[in-house]
Amino acid sequence: MSYRRRKPFKACKKCGALVPHEELQCPVCGSREFSEDWEGMVIIVSKDSKTAKFIEKNKPHMYAIKVR
Ligand SMILES: [Zn+2]
C-alpha cells in the first residue's frame, strides 16, 4: 500500500502563487492553470522585501519556489 501525503495547496503554473484546492482562479495573476507538483514555499508580505526582489514576485502572497 502506498501512501502519498497530499499538499494543502496547489500552485499557479503561471506565477507560482499557492492557493487552496477549492480556488478556481489564481488571485494574483488570474490564471486557471494549477499544478500539484511544486516545491518550497515563500511568503511575500511586502513587495519591497529582499525576498520579493530575489524571486521576482511583487504581490504580497504565498508562492511556491519551484512549479513543474
Ligand atoms: Zn498566478
N, CA, C, O and the ligand as a Tripos MOL2 file, in Angstrom:
@<TRIPOS>MOLECULE
protein
  273   271    69     0     0
PROTEIN
NO_CHARGES

@<TRIPOS>ATOM
      1 N           0.8410   -1.1910    0.0000 N.3       1 MET1
      2 CA          0.0000    0.0000    0.0000 C.3       1 MET1
      3 C           0.8820    1.2500    0.0000 C.2       1 MET1
      4 O           1.7670    1.3960    0.8430 O.2       1 MET1
      5 N           0.6330    2.1350   -0.9420 N.am      2 SER2
      6 CA          1.4500    3.3480   -0.9800 C.3       2 SER2
      7 C           0.7000    4.5180   -0.3520 C.2       2 SER2
      8 O          -0.5190    4.6470   -0.4680 O.2       2 SER2
      9 N           1.4470    5.3280    0.2880 N.am      3 TYR3
     10 CA          0.8600    6.4800    0.9410 C.3       3 TYR3
     11 C           1.4870    7.7580    0.4200 C.2       3 TYR3
     12 O           2.7020    7.9380    0.4990 O.2       3 TYR3
     13 N           0.6770    8.6230   -0.1000 N.am      4 ARG4
     14 CA          1.2010    9.9120   -0.5620 C.3       4 ARG4
     15 C           0.5230   11.0190    0.2020 C.2       4 ARG4
     16 O          -0.7040   11.1160    0.2380 O.2       4 ARG4
     17 N           1.3340   11.8460    0.8070 N.am      5 ARG5
     18 CA          0.7860   12.9460    1.5720 C.3       5 ARG5
     19 C           0.3010   14.0330    0.6200 C.2       5 ARG5
     20 O           1.0370   14.4850   -0.2570 O.2       5 ARG5
     21 N          -0.9060   14.4280    0.8030 N.am      6 ARG6
     22 CA         -1.4690   15.4580   -0.0650 C.3       6 ARG6
     23 C          -1.0660   16.8370    0.4370 C.2       6 ARG6
     24 O          -1.1630   17.1370    1.6270 O.2       6 ARG6
     25 N          -0.6150   17.6630   -0.4890 N.am      7 LYS7
     26 CA         -0.2420   19.0150   -0.1090 C.3       7 LYS7
     27 C          -1.5000   19.8530    0.1420 C.2       7 LYS7
     28 O          -2.5310   19.6530   -0.4990 O.2       7 LYS7
     29 N          -1.3960   20.7890    1.0810 N.am      8 PRO8
     30 CA         -2.5790   21.5940    1.4010 C.3       8 PRO8
     31 C          -2.8870   22.6690    0.3560 C.2       8 PRO8
     32 O          -3.9420   23.3020    0.3960 O.2       8 PRO8
     33 N          -1.9600   22.8640   -0.5720 N.am      9 PHE9
     34 CA         -2.1840   23.9010   -1.5830 C.3       9 PHE9
     35 C          -1.8190   23.3850   -2.9630 C.2       9 PHE9
     36 O          -1.1120   22.3880   -3.1100 O.2       9 PHE9
     37 N          -2.3170   24.0860   -3.9680 N.am     10 LYS10
     38 CA         -1.8570   23.8540   -5.3430 C.3      10 LYS10
     39 C          -1.1860   25.1390   -5.7940 C.2      10 LYS10
     40 O          -1.4750   26.2160   -5.2730 O.2      10 LYS10
     41 N          -0.2860   25.0210   -6.7690 N.am     11 ALA11
     42 CA          0.4760   26.1840   -7.2030 C.3      11 ALA11
     43 C           0.0500   26.6330   -8.5890 C.2      11 ALA11
     44 O          -0.1810   25.8130   -9.4780 O.2      11 ALA11
     45 N          -0.0500   27.9340   -8.7630 N.am     12 CYS12
     46 CA         -0.3710   28.5110  -10.0690 C.3      12 CYS12
     47 C           0.7930   28.2450  -11.0240 C.2      12 CYS12
     48 O           1.9490   28.4970  -10.6830 O.2      12 CYS12
     49 N           0.4870   27.7330  -12.2270 N.am     13 LYS13
     50 CA          1.5530   27.4090  -13.1770 C.3      13 LYS13
     51 C           2.1950   28.6470  -13.7570 C.2      13 LYS13
     52 O           3.3230   28.5910  -14.2480 O.2      13 LYS13
     53 N           1.5000   29.7530  -13.7090 N.am     14 LYS14
     54 CA          1.9950   30.9810  -14.3150 C.3      14 LYS14
     55 C           2.8890   31.7700  -13.3540 C.2      14 LYS14
     56 O           4.0010   32.1530  -13.7150 O.2      14 LYS14
     57 N           2.4070   32.0090  -12.1420 N.am     15 CYS15
     58 CA          3.1690   32.8810  -11.2460 C.3      15 CYS15
     59 C           3.6610   32.1650   -9.9910 C.2      15 CYS15
     60 O           4.4430   32.7300   -9.2260 O.2      15 CYS15
     61 N           3.2140   30.9270   -9.7710 N.am     16 GLY16
     62 CA          3.6980   30.1690   -8.6210 C.3      16 GLY16
     63 C           2.9520   30.4240   -7.3340 C.2      16 GLY16
     64 O           3.3170   29.8710   -6.2960 O.2      16 GLY16
     65 N           1.9130   31.2460   -7.3670 N.am     17 ALA17
     66 CA          1.1510   31.5170   -6.1440 C.3      17 ALA17
     67 C           0.5140   30.2390   -5.6160 C.2      17 ALA17
     68 O           0.0130   29.4220   -6.3880 O.2      17 ALA17
     69 N           0.5370   30.0720   -4.3000 N.am     18 LEU18
     70 CA         -0.0840   28.9040   -3.6910 C.3      18 LEU18
     71 C          -1.4940   29.2630   -3.2540 C.2      18 LEU18
     72 O          -1.7110   30.2400   -2.5360 O.2      18 LEU18
     73 N          -2.4400   28.4640   -3.6960 N.am     19 VAL19
     74 CA         -3.8360   28.7250   -3.3440 C.3      19 VAL19
     75 C          -4.4890   27.4410   -2.8500 C.2      19 VAL19
     76 O          -4.0340   26.3480   -3.1850 O.2      19 VAL19
     77 N          -5.5570   27.5610   -2.0530 N.am     20 PRO20
     78 CA         -6.2560   26.3620   -1.5910 C.3      20 PRO20
     79 C          -6.8480   25.5950   -2.7690 C.2      20 PRO20
     80 O          -7.1360   26.1730   -3.8170 O.2      20 PRO20
     81 N          -7.0290   24.2850   -2.5870 N.am     21 HIS21
     82 CA         -7.5160   23.4370   -3.6770 C.3      21 HIS21
     83 C          -8.8660   23.8720   -4.2470 C.2      21 HIS21
     84 O          -9.1330   23.6830   -5.4340 O.2      21 HIS21
     85 N          -9.7110   24.4510   -3.4020 N.am     22 GLU22
     86 CA        -11.0490   24.8120   -3.8770 C.3      22 GLU22
     87 C         -11.0570   26.0800   -4.7370 C.2      22 GLU22
     88 O         -12.0610   26.3960   -5.3750 O.2      22 GLU22
     89 N          -9.9390   26.7970   -4.7490 N.am     23 GLU23
     90 CA         -9.8400   28.0270   -5.5460 C.3      23 GLU23
     91 C          -9.7710   27.6760   -7.0290 C.2      23 GLU23
     92 O          -9.0160   26.7880   -7.4240 O.2      23 GLU23
     93 N         -10.5700   28.3800   -7.8600 N.am     24 LEU24
     94 CA        -10.5880   28.0690   -9.2910 C.3      24 LEU24
     95 C          -9.7100   29.0000  -10.0980 C.2      24 LEU24
     96 O          -9.2770   28.6630  -11.2000 O.2      24 LEU24
     97 N          -9.4540   30.1620   -9.5490 N.am     25 GLN25
     98 CA         -8.6760   31.1560  -10.2860 C.3      25 GLN25
     99 C          -7.5850   31.7160   -9.3890 C.2      25 GLN25
    100 O          -7.7940   31.9350   -8.1960 O.2      25 GLN25
    101 N          -6.4130   31.9450   -9.9820 N.am     26 CYS26
    102 CA         -5.3070   32.4950   -9.2170 C.3      26 CYS26
    103 C          -5.6170   33.9350   -8.8030 C.2      26 CYS26
    104 O          -5.9180   34.7680   -9.6580 O.2      26 CYS26
    105 N          -5.5480   34.2360   -7.5070 N.am     27 PRO27
    106 CA         -5.8520   35.5870   -7.0420 C.3      27 PRO27
    107 C          -4.7670   36.5970   -7.4110 C.2      27 PRO27
    108 O          -4.9820   37.8050   -7.3110 O.2      27 PRO27
    109 N          -3.6130   36.1110   -7.8340 N.am     28 VAL28
    110 CA         -2.5020   37.0150   -8.1620 C.3      28 VAL28
    111 C          -2.4950   37.3820   -9.6450 C.2      28 VAL28
    112 O          -2.4460   38.5630   -9.9900 O.2      28 VAL28
    113 N          -2.5440   36.3820  -10.5210 N.am     29 CYS29
    114 CA         -2.4210   36.6710  -11.9530 C.3      29 CYS29
    115 C          -3.6740   36.3150  -12.7550 C.2      29 CYS29
    116 O          -3.7570   36.6390  -13.9390 O.2      29 CYS29
    117 N          -4.6460   35.6530  -12.1290 N.am     30 GLY30
    118 CA         -5.8950   35.3440  -12.8220 C.3      30 GLY30
    119 C          -5.8780   34.0610  -13.6320 C.2      30 GLY30
    120 O          -6.8670   33.7190  -14.2810 O.2      30 GLY30
    121 N          -4.7400   33.3370  -13.5980 N.am     31 SER31
    122 CA         -4.6350   32.0930  -14.3550 C.3      31 SER31
    123 C          -5.5280   31.0030  -13.7520 C.2      31 SER31
    124 O          -5.8110   31.0100  -12.5540 O.2      31 SER31
    125 N          -5.9660   30.0670  -14.6040 N.am     32 ARG32
    126 CA         -6.7780   28.9560  -14.1110 C.3      32 ARG32
    127 C          -6.0330   27.6290  -14.2010 C.2      32 ARG32
    128 O          -6.6120   26.5560  -14.0350 O.2      32 ARG32
    129 N          -4.7320   27.7320  -14.4700 N.am     33 GLU33
    130 CA         -3.9330   26.5080  -14.5510 C.3      33 GLU33
    131 C          -3.1110   26.3260  -13.2940 C.2      33 GLU33
    132 O          -2.3440   27.2050  -12.8990 O.2      33 GLU33
    133 N          -3.2810   25.1690  -12.6720 N.am     34 PHE34
    134 CA         -2.5730   24.8980  -11.4310 C.3      34 PHE34
    135 C          -1.8370   23.5650  -11.4930 C.2      34 PHE34
    136 O          -2.1720   22.6840  -12.2860 O.2      34 PHE34
    137 N          -0.8420   23.4420  -10.6500 N.am     35 SER35
    138 CA         -0.0840   22.2020  -10.5750 C.3      35 SER35
    139 C          -0.0050   21.7160   -9.1360 C.2      35 SER35
    140 O           0.1220   22.5070   -8.2010 O.2      35 SER35
    141 N          -0.0830   20.4040   -8.9770 N.am     36 GLU36
    142 CA          0.0660   19.8150   -7.6510 C.3      36 GLU36
    143 C           1.5340   19.5060   -7.3830 C.2      36 GLU36
    144 O           1.9320   19.1670   -6.2690 O.2      36 GLU36
    145 N           2.3120   19.6360   -8.4340 N.am     37 ASP37
    146 CA          3.7200   19.2720   -8.3510 C.3      37 ASP37
    147 C           4.5890   20.5100   -8.1380 C.2      37 ASP37
    148 O           5.0740   21.1220   -9.0900 O.2      37 ASP37
    149 N           4.7700   20.8560   -6.8810 N.am     38 TRP38
    150 CA          5.5610   22.0530   -6.5760 C.3      38 TRP38
    151 C           6.4060   21.8120   -5.3440 C.2      38 TRP38
    152 O           6.1600   20.8920   -4.5640 O.2      38 TRP38
    153 N           7.4040   22.6560   -5.1890 N.am     39 GLU39
    154 CA          8.3560   22.5160   -4.0790 C.3      39 GLU39
    155 C           8.6360   23.8560   -3.4300 C.2      39 GLU39
    156 O           8.6210   24.8980   -4.0850 O.2      39 GLU39
    157 N           8.8890   23.8110   -2.1490 N.am     40 GLY40
    158 CA          9.2970   25.0030   -1.4230 C.3      40 GLY40
    159 C           8.1650   25.9900   -1.2420 C.2      40 GLY40
    160 O           7.1600   25.9350   -1.9520 O.2      40 GLY40
    161 N           8.3240   26.8690   -0.3160 N.am     41 MET41
    162 CA          7.2690   27.8400   -0.0640 C.3      41 MET41
    163 C           7.8850   29.1230    0.4560 C.2      41 MET41
    164 O           8.7470   29.1010    1.3350 O.2      41 MET41
    165 N           7.4380   30.2390   -0.0930 N.am     42 VAL42
    166 CA          7.9450   31.5140    0.3930 C.3      42 VAL42
    167 C           6.7560   32.4530    0.5470 C.2      42 VAL42
    168 O           5.8590   32.4860   -0.2960 O.2      42 VAL42
    169 N           6.7620   33.2040    1.6240 N.am     43 ILE43
    170 CA          5.6550   34.1290    1.8540 C.3      43 ILE43
    171 C           6.1560   35.5610    1.6850 C.2      43 ILE43
    172 O           7.0520   36.0150    2.3960 O.2      43 ILE43
    173 N           5.5540   36.2550    0.7280 N.am     44 ILE44
    174 CA          5.9180   37.6500    0.4820 C.3      44 ILE44
    175 C           4.9130   38.5380    1.2170 C.2      44 ILE44
    176 O           3.7170   38.5010    0.9300 O.2      44 ILE44
    177 N           5.4000   39.3230    2.1530 N.am     45 VAL45
    178 CA          4.4890   40.1990    2.8820 C.3      45 VAL45
    179 C           4.5840   41.6380    2.3770 C.2      45 VAL45
    180 O           3.6680   42.4380    2.5710 O.2      45 VAL45
    181 N           5.6940   41.9510    1.7350 N.am     46 SER46
    182 CA          5.8450   43.2870    1.1900 C.3      46 SER46
    183 C           6.5820   43.2110   -0.1370 C.2      46 SER46
    184 O           7.5390   42.4500   -0.2770 O.2      46 SER46
    185 N           6.1390   44.0010   -1.1130 N.am     47 LYS47
    186 CA          6.8010   43.9380   -2.4180 C.3      47 LYS47
    187 C           8.1990   44.5330   -2.3720 C.2      47 LYS47
    188 O           8.9990   44.3310   -3.2850 O.2      47 LYS47
    189 N           8.4820   45.2540   -1.3210 N.am     48 ASP48
    190 CA          9.8100   45.8520   -1.2020 C.3      48 ASP48
    191 C          10.7980   44.9820   -0.4320 C.2      48 ASP48
    192 O          11.9550   45.3570   -0.2390 O.2      48 ASP48
    193 N          10.3310   43.8300    0.0010 N.am     49 SER49
    194 CA         11.2180   42.9730    0.7840 C.3      49 SER49
    195 C          12.3220   42.3760   -0.0800 C.2      49 SER49
    196 O          12.1850   42.2550   -1.2970 O.2      49 SER49
    197 N          13.4040   42.0120    0.5680 N.am     50 LYS50
    198 CA         14.5340   41.3890   -0.1280 C.3      50 LYS50
    199 C          14.1120   40.1100   -0.8280 C.2      50 LYS50
    200 O          14.5410   39.8290   -1.9470 O.2      50 LYS50
    201 N          13.2640   39.3340   -0.1540 N.am     51 THR51
    202 CA         12.8260   38.0600   -0.7190 C.3      51 THR51
    203 C          12.0110   38.2990   -1.9940 C.2      51 THR51
    204 O          12.1830   37.5850   -2.9820 O.2      51 THR51
    205 N          11.1370   39.2870   -1.9730 N.am     52 ALA52
    206 CA         10.3150   39.5810   -3.1490 C.3      52 ALA52
    207 C          11.2050   39.9350   -4.3340 C.2      52 ALA52
    208 O          10.9470   39.5060   -5.4590 O.2      52 ALA52
    209 N          12.2350   40.7030   -4.0860 N.am     53 LYS53
    210 CA         13.1360   41.0800   -5.1740 C.3      53 LYS53
    211 C          13.9120   39.8630   -5.6660 C.2      53 LYS53
    212 O          14.1530   39.6980   -6.8620 O.2      53 LYS53
    213 N          14.2940   39.0240   -4.7180 N.am     54 PHE54
    214 CA         15.0770   37.8430   -5.0610 C.3      54 PHE54
    215 C          14.3060   36.8980   -5.9660 C.2      54 PHE54
    216 O          14.8610   36.4150   -6.9530 O.2      54 PHE54
    217 N          13.0640   36.6220   -5.6680 N.am     55 ILE55
    218 CA         12.3130   35.6850   -6.5100 C.3      55 ILE55
    219 C          11.4470   36.4070   -7.5520 C.2      55 ILE55
    220 O          10.6660   35.7660   -8.2560 O.2      55 ILE55
    221 N          11.5800   37.7130   -7.6530 N.am     56 GLU56
    222 CA         10.8770   38.4970   -8.6610 C.3      56 GLU56
    223 C           9.3680   38.4060   -8.5840 C.2      56 GLU56
    224 O           8.6780   38.3580   -9.6020 O.2      56 GLU56
    225 N           8.8760   38.3840   -7.3740 N.am     57 LYS57
    226 CA          7.4260   38.4560   -7.1890 C.3      57 LYS57
    227 C           7.1630   39.8240   -6.5700 C.2      57 LYS57
    228 O           7.9130   40.2700   -5.7020 O.2      57 LYS57
    229 N           6.1330   40.4670   -7.0000 N.am     58 ASN58
    230 CA          5.9030   41.7760   -6.4060 C.3      58 ASN58
    231 C           4.5290   41.9600   -5.7920 C.2      58 ASN58
    232 O           4.1500   43.0770   -5.4400 O.2      58 ASN58
    233 N           3.7860   40.8830   -5.6630 N.am     59 LYS59
    234 CA          2.4990   40.9990   -4.9930 C.3      59 LYS59
    235 C           2.5380   40.1730   -3.7170 C.2      59 LYS59
    236 O           2.8590   38.9850   -3.7630 O.2      59 LYS59
    237 N           2.2140   40.7840   -2.5690 N.am     60 PRO60
    238 CA          2.2400   40.0280   -1.3270 C.3      60 PRO60
    239 C           1.3390   38.7930   -1.4120 C.2      60 PRO60
    240 O           0.1300   38.9090   -1.6070 O.2      60 PRO60
    241 N           1.9300   37.6400   -1.2660 N.am     61 HIS61
    242 CA          1.1830   36.3780   -1.3480 C.3      61 HIS61
    243 C           2.1200   35.2540   -0.9370 C.2      61 HIS61
    244 O           3.2780   35.4830   -0.5860 O.2      61 HIS61
    245 N           1.5970   34.0400   -0.9890 N.am     62 MET62
    246 CA          2.3990   32.8590   -0.6900 C.3      62 MET62
    247 C           2.7400   32.1890   -2.0160 C.2      62 MET62
    248 O           1.8470   31.9320   -2.8230 O.2      62 MET62
    249 N           3.9920   31.9090   -2.2470 N.am     63 TYR63
    250 CA          4.4130   31.3480   -3.5280 C.3      63 TYR63
    251 C           5.2020   30.0480   -3.3670 C.2      63 TYR63
    252 O           5.8800   29.8270   -2.3640 O.2      63 TYR63
    253 N           5.0900   29.2020   -4.3870 N.am     64 ALA64
    254 CA          5.9490   28.0350   -4.4480 C.3      64 ALA64
    255 C           7.2600   28.4620   -5.0760 C.2      64 ALA64
    256 O           7.2730   29.3420   -5.9360 O.2      64 ALA64
    257 N           8.3540   27.8600   -4.6670 N.am     65 ILE65
    258 CA          9.6480   28.2280   -5.2230 C.3      65 ILE65
    259 C           9.8290   27.5510   -6.5870 C.2      65 ILE65
    260 O          10.4060   28.1290   -7.5080 O.2      65 ILE65
    261 N           9.3330   26.3360   -6.6970 N.am     66 LYS66
    262 CA          9.5050   25.5840   -7.9320 C.3      66 LYS66
    263 C           8.1630   24.9510   -8.3240 C.2      66 LYS66
    264 O           7.5550   24.2480   -7.5170 O.2      66 LYS66
    265 N           7.7020   25.1930   -9.5470 N.am     67 VAL67
    266 CA          6.4620   24.5850  -10.0340 C.3      67 VAL67
    267 C           6.7760   23.8100  -11.3000 C.2      67 VAL67
    268 O           7.4280   24.3310  -12.2040 O.2      67 VAL67
    269 N           6.3150   22.5620  -11.3720 N.am     68 ARG68
    270 CA          6.5610   21.7710  -12.5750 C.3      68 ARG68
    271 C           5.3110   21.6790  -13.4250 C.2      68 ARG68
    272 O           5.3290   21.0490  -14.4830 O.2      68 ARG68
    273 ZN         -0.9140   33.0110  -10.7760 Zn       69 ZN69
@<TRIPOS>BOND
     1     1     2 1
     2     2     3 1
     3     3     4 2
     4     3     5 am
     5     5     6 1
     6     6     7 1
     7     7     8 2
     8     7     9 am
     9     9    10 1
    10    10    11 1
    11    11    12 2
    12    11    13 am
    13    13    14 1
    14    14    15 1
    15    15    16 2
    16    15    17 am
    17    17    18 1
    18    18    19 1
    19    19    20 2
    20    19    21 am
    21    21    22 1
    22    22    23 1
    23    23    24 2
    24    23    25 am
    25    25    26 1
    26    26    27 1
    27    27    28 2
    28    27    29 am
    29    29    30 1
    30    30    31 1
    31    31    32 2
    32    31    33 am
    33    33    34 1
    34    34    35 1
    35    35    36 2
    36    35    37 am
    37    37    38 1
    38    38    39 1
    39    39    40 2
    40    39    41 am
    41    41    42 1
    42    42    43 1
    43    43    44 2
    44    43    45 am
    45    45    46 1
    46    46    47 1
    47    47    48 2
    48    47    49 am
    49    49    50 1
    50    50    51 1
    51    51    52 2
    52    51    53 am
    53    53    54 1
    54    54    55 1
    55    55    56 2
    56    55    57 am
    57    57    58 1
    58    58    59 1
    59    59    60 2
    60    59    61 am
    61    61    62 1
    62    62    63 1
    63    63    64 2
    64    63    65 am
    65    65    66 1
    66    66    67 1
    67    67    68 2
    68    67    69 am
    69    69    70 1
    70    70    71 1
    71    71    72 2
    72    71    73 am
    73    73    74 1
    74    74    75 1
    75    75    76 2
    76    75    77 am
    77    77    78 1
    78    78    79 1
    79    79    80 2
    80    79    81 am
    81    81    82 1
    82    82    83 1
    83    83    84 2
    84    83    85 am
    85    85    86 1
    86    86    87 1
    87    87    88 2
    88    87    89 am
    89    89    90 1
    90    90    91 1
    91    91    92 2
    92    91    93 am
    93    93    94 1
    94    94    95 1
    95    95    96 2
    96    95    97 am
    97    97    98 1
    98    98    99 1
    99    99   100 2
   100    99   101 am
   101   101   102 1
   102   102   103 1
   103   103   104 2
   104   103   105 am
   105   105   106 1
   106   106   107 1
   107   107   108 2
   108   107   109 am
   109   109   110 1
   110   110   111 1
   111   111   112 2
   112   111   113 am
   113   113   114 1
   114   114   115 1
   115   115   116 2
   116   115   117 am
   117   117   118 1
   118   118   119 1
   119   119   120 2
   120   119   121 am
   121   121   122 1
   122   122   123 1
   123   123   124 2
   124   123   125 am
   125   125   126 1
   126   126   127 1
   127   127   128 2
   128   127   129 am
   129   129   130 1
   130   130   131 1
   131   131   132 2
   132   131   133 am
   133   133   134 1
   134   134   135 1
   135   135   136 2
   136   135   137 am
   137   137   138 1
   138   138   139 1
   139   139   140 2
   140   139   141 am
   141   141   142 1
   142   142   143 1
   143   143   144 2
   144   143   145 am
   145   145   146 1
   146   146   147 1
   147   147   148 2
   148   147   149 am
   149   149   150 1
   150   150   151 1
   151   151   152 2
   152   151   153 am
   153   153   154 1
   154   154   155 1
   155   155   156 2
   156   155   157 am
   157   157   158 1
   158   158   159 1
   159   159   160 2
   160   159   161 am
   161   161   162 1
   162   162   163 1
   163   163   164 2
   164   163   165 am
   165   165   166 1
   166   166   167 1
   167   167   168 2
   168   167   169 am
   169   169   170 1
   170   170   171 1
   171   171   172 2
   172   171   173 am
   173   173   174 1
   174   174   175 1
   175   175   176 2
   176   175   177 am
   177   177   178 1
   178   178   179 1
   179   179   180 2
   180   179   181 am
   181   181   182 1
   182   182   183 1
   183   183   184 2
   184   183   185 am
   185   185   186 1
   186   186   187 1
   187   187   188 2
   188   187   189 am
   189   189   190 1
   190   190   191 1
   191   191   192 2
   192   191   193 am
   193   193   194 1
   194   194   195 1
   195   195   196 2
   196   195   197 am
   197   197   198 1
   198   198   199 1
   199   199   200 2
   200   199   201 am
   201   201   202 1
   202   202   203 1
   203   203   204 2
   204   203   205 am
   205   205   206 1
   206   206   207 1
   207   207   208 2
   208   207   209 am
   209   209   210 1
   210   210   211 1
   211   211   212 2
   212   211   213 am
   213   213   214 1
   214   214   215 1
   215   215   216 2
   216   215   217 am
   217   217   218 1
   218   218   219 1
   219   219   220 2
   220   219   221 am
   221   221   222 1
   222   222   223 1
   223   223   224 2
   224   223   225 am
   225   225   226 1
   226   226   227 1
   227   227   228 2
   228   227   229 am
   229   229   230 1
   230   230   231 1
   231   231   232 2
   232   231   233 am
   233   233   234 1
   234   234   235 1
   235   235   236 2
   236   235   237 am
   237   237   238 1
   238   238   239 1
   239   239   240 2
   240   239   241 am
   241   241   242 1
   242   242   243 1
   243   243   244 2
   244   243   245 am
   245   245   246 1
   246   246   247 1
   247   247   248 2
   248   247   249 am
   249   249   250 1
   250   250   251 1
   251   251   252 2
   252   251   253 am
   253   253   254 1
   254   254   255 1
   255   255   256 2
   256   255   257 am
   257   257   258 1
   258   258   259 1
   259   259   260 2
   260   259   261 am
   261   261   262 1
   262   262   263 1
   263   263   264 2
   264   263   265 am
   265   265   266 1
   266   266   267 1
   267   267   268 2
   268   267   269 am
   269   269   270 1
   270   270   271 1
   271   271   272 2
@<TRIPOS>SUBSTRUCTURE
     1 MET1         2 RESIDUE 1 A MET
     2 SER2         6 RESIDUE 1 A SER
     3 TYR3        10 RESIDUE 1 A TYR
     4 ARG4        14 RESIDUE 1 A ARG
     5 ARG5        18 RESIDUE 1 A ARG
     6 ARG6        22 RESIDUE 1 A ARG
     7 LYS7        26 RESIDUE 1 A LYS
     8 PRO8        30 RESIDUE 1 A PRO
     9 PHE9        34 RESIDUE 1 A PHE
    10 LYS10       38 RESIDUE 1 A LYS
    11 ALA11       42 RESIDUE 1 A ALA
    12 CYS12       46 RESIDUE 1 A CYS
    13 LYS13       50 RESIDUE 1 A LYS
    14 LYS14       54 RESIDUE 1 A LYS
    15 CYS15       58 RESIDUE 1 A CYS
    16 GLY16       62 RESIDUE 1 A GLY
    17 ALA17       66 RESIDUE 1 A ALA
    18 LEU18       70 RESIDUE 1 A LEU
    19 VAL19       74 RESIDUE 1 A VAL
    20 PRO20       78 RESIDUE 1 A PRO
    21 HIS21       82 RESIDUE 1 A HIS
    22 GLU22       86 RESIDUE 1 A GLU
    23 GLU23       90 RESIDUE 1 A GLU
    24 LEU24       94 RESIDUE 1 A LEU
    25 GLN25       98 RESIDUE 1 A GLN
    26 CYS26      102 RESIDUE 1 A CYS
    27 PRO27      106 RESIDUE 1 A PRO
    28 VAL28      110 RESIDUE 1 A VAL
    29 CYS29      114 RESIDUE 1 A CYS
    30 GLY30      118 RESIDUE 1 A GLY
    31 SER31      122 RESIDUE 1 A SER
    32 ARG32      126 RESIDUE 1 A ARG
    33 GLU33      130 RESIDUE 1 A GLU
    34 PHE34      134 RESIDUE 1 A PHE
    35 SER35      138 RESIDUE 1 A SER
    36 GLU36      142 RESIDUE 1 A GLU
    37 ASP37      146 RESIDUE 1 A ASP
    38 TRP38      150 RESIDUE 1 A TRP
    39 GLU39      154 RESIDUE 1 A GLU
    40 GLY40      158 RESIDUE 1 A GLY
    41 MET41      162 RESIDUE 1 A MET
    42 VAL42      166 RESIDUE 1 A VAL
    43 ILE43      170 RESIDUE 1 A ILE
    44 ILE44      174 RESIDUE 1 A ILE
    45 VAL45      178 RESIDUE 1 A VAL
    46 SER46      182 RESIDUE 1 A SER
    47 LYS47      186 RESIDUE 1 A LYS
    48 ASP48      190 RESIDUE 1 A ASP
    49 SER49      194 RESIDUE 1 A SER
    50 LYS50      198 RESIDUE 1 A LYS
    51 THR51      202 RESIDUE 1 A THR
    52 ALA52      206 RESIDUE 1 A ALA
    53 LYS53      210 RESIDUE 1 A LYS
    54 PHE54      214 RESIDUE 1 A PHE
    55 ILE55      218 RESIDUE 1 A ILE
    56 GLU56      222 RESIDUE 1 A GLU
    57 LYS57      226 RESIDUE 1 A LYS
    58 ASN58      230 RESIDUE 1 A ASN
    59 LYS59      234 RESIDUE 1 A LYS
    60 PRO60      238 RESIDUE 1 A PRO
    61 HIS61      242 RESIDUE 1 A HIS
    62 MET62      246 RESIDUE 1 A MET
    63 TYR63      250 RESIDUE 1 A TYR
    64 ALA64      254 RESIDUE 1 A ALA
    65 ILE65      258 RESIDUE 1 A ILE
    66 LYS66      262 RESIDUE 1 A LYS
    67 VAL67      266 RESIDUE 1 A VAL
    68 ARG68      270 RESIDUE 1 A ARG
    69 ZN69       273 GROUP 0 **** ****
